[in-house]
């Protein structure tokens, strides 16, 4: 019981830190024109490799390391372990 009580302040601090991070994130953007590509969700990621877009494109697979830099102009295409596109957004 003491261990749980001792962890309570730490858990409260962690919850506050997560809320602060969400406040610092920029609002969603469509600068990279992700809305034009939403029809690819559910399709194989291979289709995205041949896309011709005006800005940078990043294909992100499961457990793939990516940089944490934010760029509203970058089109990010995320896919799952089966190679199926699950999300397309600008960041």
VENJO-V501753 format. One record per residue. N is the residue number from 1. PHI is phi in radians with two decimals (none if undefined). Layout:
BEGIN
n = (N & N)
phi = (PHI & PHI)
END
This chain:
BEGIN
n = (1 & 2 & 3 & 4 & 5 & 6 & 7 & 8 & 9 & 10 & 11 & 12 & 13 & 14 & 15 & 16 & 17 & 18 & 19 & 20 & 21 & 22 & 23 & 24 & 25 & 26 & 27 & 28 & 29 & 30 & 31 & 32 & 33 & 34 & 35 & 36 & 37 & 38 & 39 & 40 & 41 & 42 & 43 & 44 & 45 & 46 & 47 & 48 & 49 & 50 & 51 & 52 & 53 & 54 & 55 & 56 & 57 & 58 & 59 & 60 & 61 & 62 & 63 & 64 & 65 & 66 & 67 & 68 & 69 & 70 & 71 & 72 & 73 & 74 & 75 & 76 & 77 & 78 & 79 & 80 & 81 & 82 & 83 & 84 & 85 & 86 & 87 & 88 & 89 & 90 & 91)
phi = (none & -1.07 & -1.07 & -1.15 & -1.12 & -1.19 & -1.44 & -0.95 & -1.07 & -1.12 & -1.12 & -1.11 & -1.10 & -1.12 & -1.11 & -1.15 & -1.10 & -1.13 & -1.13 & -1.11 & -1.09 & -1.11 & -1.17 & -1.49 & -1.23 & -1.16 & -1.15 & -0.98 & -2.23 & -2.10 & -1.03 & -1.50 & 1.12 & -1.07 & -1.05 & -1.22 & -1.93 & -1.07 & -1.14 & -1.41 & -1.08 & 1.66 & -1.63 & -1.22 & -1.10 & -1.00 & -1.09 & -1.31 & -1.14 & -1.71 & -1.12 & -1.93 & -2.22 & -1.37 & -2.19 & -1.22 & -2.22 & -2.26 & -1.63 & -2.14 & -1.66 & -1.11 & 1.05 & -1.45 & -1.25 & -2.36 & -1.24 & -1.64 & -1.23 & -1.66 & -2.47 & -1.09 & -1.48 & -1.59 & -1.51 & -1.91 & -2.05 & -1.77 & -2.37 & -1.62 & -1.12 & -1.60 & 1.37 & -1.75 & -1.17 & -2.00 & -2.76 & -2.36 & -2.74 & -1.79 & -3.00)
END
